[in-house]
Amino acid sequence: MSGLFRKRRKTKEKPVTITDKSGVFYLNQQYNWFEGMINWLGNAENVILDKDHDNDTAKKASETLHMLLEDMERWDEKLRSYAAEELIKSANDWRETEDTPEISEEEFAERIGSPSFHIFNDGDFEAAYGDDDMFYGHWIVVHGTAGGKLTDANIEG
């Protein structure tokens, strides 16, 4: 039998994963990142960890995730407050009518949902929140650095 007609043997490759105290993350080879779920203050939330350039790891991204999780109550408050401070004027500008009461920064921070995270291979991150229709279904995204500095908040999508 010639090689042209020989059946190729199918091999089942074991999925590439990262397993640590924060969860199990599976490599999505199409996007070159790891995907998984974490417990964020009692809610299951999506996390994307960008893959390192040189191998099937996500070291810097994992370090940032652990930083966020180690003090998640403080980080949750910090991220929400920052988003509210940066976007409150826009939220009040987007009100349906002038008769709709303005919202405060505190109300804004309480209304946004739980975050999903995308952490890049340099350790910088994005925390994306549902907007509770303050921006008609857009995402509220807070950007931060590996060192823990918040850099900006935007309305996206």
N, C-alpha and C positions, 0 to 999 in steps of 0.2 A: 504494500500500500504506500503510495507516494505521500510525501509530507503535505501536499496540497489538500488531500482529503482526510488527513488525520484529524480527529477531534481534539480540540484543545482541552486540556484538563482544567476544570474550573477549580480555583482555589478560593477558599473563604478567608478573606483577610480579617484579622481581628481589628475591631475599631480602635483608633487611637484615642485615649482618654487621659484626662488629668483627674486624679482623685485625691482630695485633701479634706481638711476639716470643714471647708466651706461648701463642698458638694462634689458632684461628678460632672465633668465637662467633656463633651464629645467633639472631636475635630470634624468640622464641616470643611472638607477639602475644596469644595467649590468656592468658598469665600475665604479660605485660609484663616479661619478663626475657630475657637472652641465655643460651644454653646452649652448652657446649663441653667439650672435654677438654684436660687438661694432662698433662705428664710430671711426676709427683711421685716422685722417687727411683727412676726406672725403671719406675714403674707408671702406666698410663693412668687418670686419675681425672676424674670429673665435676666441673664447675664451673658454678654459676649466678651471673650478674652481674645484679643488678637494674638496670633501665633508669632513666635520669635522668627526672625529671618533665617537663622542657621539650622534649626531643627524643630522637632514636634513638641515644643514646650511653649509656655507663656509665662516666663519667670517674672518679668517686670509688671505685667498686667496682674498676675496673681498677687504680687506684693501690694499693689494698690487696692485690690479687692480686700485683702486681709486688713489693711489699714482702715478701710471703710467699715468693715464688719466688726472690728475690735471695739469700736465706740459708736455703734450704729445709731443709738438714740441721739447723741450729740450731732452726728453727721446728718441725720434726718432733719433735725431742727435747723442746722446750719444751711443745708441745701434749700429747704422750703423758705426760710427767711430771706436768703439771697435772691431766690426767684421772685419772691413777693416784692422785695425792695427794688429790684431792677425792672419789673414788669407791671407794677401797680398802675402807673399812669396809663399805659397802653390798655390794661384791662378795663379801666374806667372809660377810656376813649371808645372802646368797642361795645359799650352798653347798648342795648337795643333802642332805648329812647332816653330822653332827658329826664323822664319821670321815673326811670329805673334808678333806685338808690345806688350811690357809689359804694364800693366795697373797700374795706380797710386792708392793710397789709396782713393783719392777723387772719381775717376771713379768707383772703387769697391763699395764704399758707395752709389753712385747714382744708380748703376745697380741693386742692390738687391731689391726685391719686398717689399710689405708691410708685417708687421709681423702678424703671428697668435700667440696666447699666450697660454701656459699651466702654470697655477699657482697652486702650491702645497699647501696642508693644513697647512704647516708651514710658508707659505708666500713667499718661494723661487719661482723663475719662470724661464721659458724658452721662448724666443722669436725666432720663426722659420721663416726664410726668404727663398723665392725662390732664386736660385743662378744665374739666367740669363745665364745658361749653362757654367758658369766659371768652374764648377765642374761636368759637364755633367749630370745635372739634380738632383744632391744631394741637401739636405737642408743645410742651414747655420743656426746654432742654437747658440744663445747667452744665457748663464746662468747667473742669478743674484740672490741676496739674498733679503729677506724681507726688509732689511735696505737700499737697493738701491745700493749695491756694485756689480759690474760685476765681475764674477769669471773666466769665460773662454768662448771660442767660438770654435765650432767644425763643421766639415763637417759630416753630418749624412745621412743615408738612402742610 
